Amino acid sequence: MVRRAQADGDLRDDVDAGDLALMMALLLRPIPGLRAELTQRSVDRYLALMLDGLRAGPDIQRLPDSGIGLADFGGA
């Protein structure tokens, strides 16, 4: 899915599947003590912001380092 979106020009080419997995895990991890209403608002807002930042385009700034691939999760 990642490669297809990149080939279609919809997803920036310096993002890998592992990047997406970690981003979603961090986004969906609740912050202890945060009100449920604020948690939901922040998830909705930051998911939209995250998806916007993943879009390919001519003016994107390259990400530092290389993408995190699914293989990076295997050697803990």
C-alpha positions in Angstrom: 0.0 0.0 0.0 2.9 2.4 0.9 4.7 1.7 -2.4 1.6 2.0 -4.4 0.7 5.4 -2.9 4.3 6.5 -3.5 4.2 5.3 -7.1 0.9 7.2 -7.6 2.6 10.3 -6.3 0.3 10.6 -3.3 2.7 9.7 -0.5 6.1 11.3 0.0 8.9 8.9 -1.1 11.0 9.3 2.1 8.4 7.6 4.3 8.4 3.8 4.9 5.8 1.4 6.3 7.5 1.3 9.7 7.3 5.1 9.9 3.6 4.9 9.5 3.2 2.1 12.0 5.1 4.0 14.7 3.3 7.2 14.0 -0.1 5.6 14.4 1.0 3.8 17.6 2.2 7.0 19.1 -0.9 8.9 18.0 -3.3 6.4 19.5 -1.4 6.0 22.8 -3.4 7.9 25.4 -1.7 10.4 27.6 -2.3 9.6 31.2 -4.5 12.1 33.0 -5.8 13.8 29.9 -9.5 14.3 29.7 -11.3 11.9 27.3 -12.8 14.8 25.4 -9.4 16.4 24.9 -7.9 13.1 24.0 -10.4 12.6 21.2 -10.1 16.1 19.9 -6.3 15.8 19.8 -6.4 12.5 18.0 -8.7 13.9 15.3 -6.6 17.0 14.9 -3.2 15.4 14.9 -4.3 12.6 12.6 -5.4 15.2 10.0 -2.1 17.1 10.6 -0.1 13.8 10.2 -1.9 12.8 7.0 -1.3 16.2 5.5 2.4 16.0 6.3 2.6 12.6 4.5 1.3 14.0 1.2 3.8 14.2 -1.6 4.4 17.6 -3.2 7.0 19.7 -4.9 7.8 21.9 -1.8 8.3 19.3 0.9 11.4 19.4 3.0 13.3 16.0 3.1 13.1 14.1 6.3 16.3 13.5 8.3 17.8 10.0 8.3 16.4 7.1 6.3 12.9 5.7 6.7 12.0 3.1 9.3 11.1 -0.1 7.6 9.2 -3.0 9.0 12.4 -5.0 9.1 13.7 -2.5 11.7 11.2 -3.9 14.2 12.7 -7.4 14.1 16.0 -6.9 15.8 15.1 -5.7 19.3 
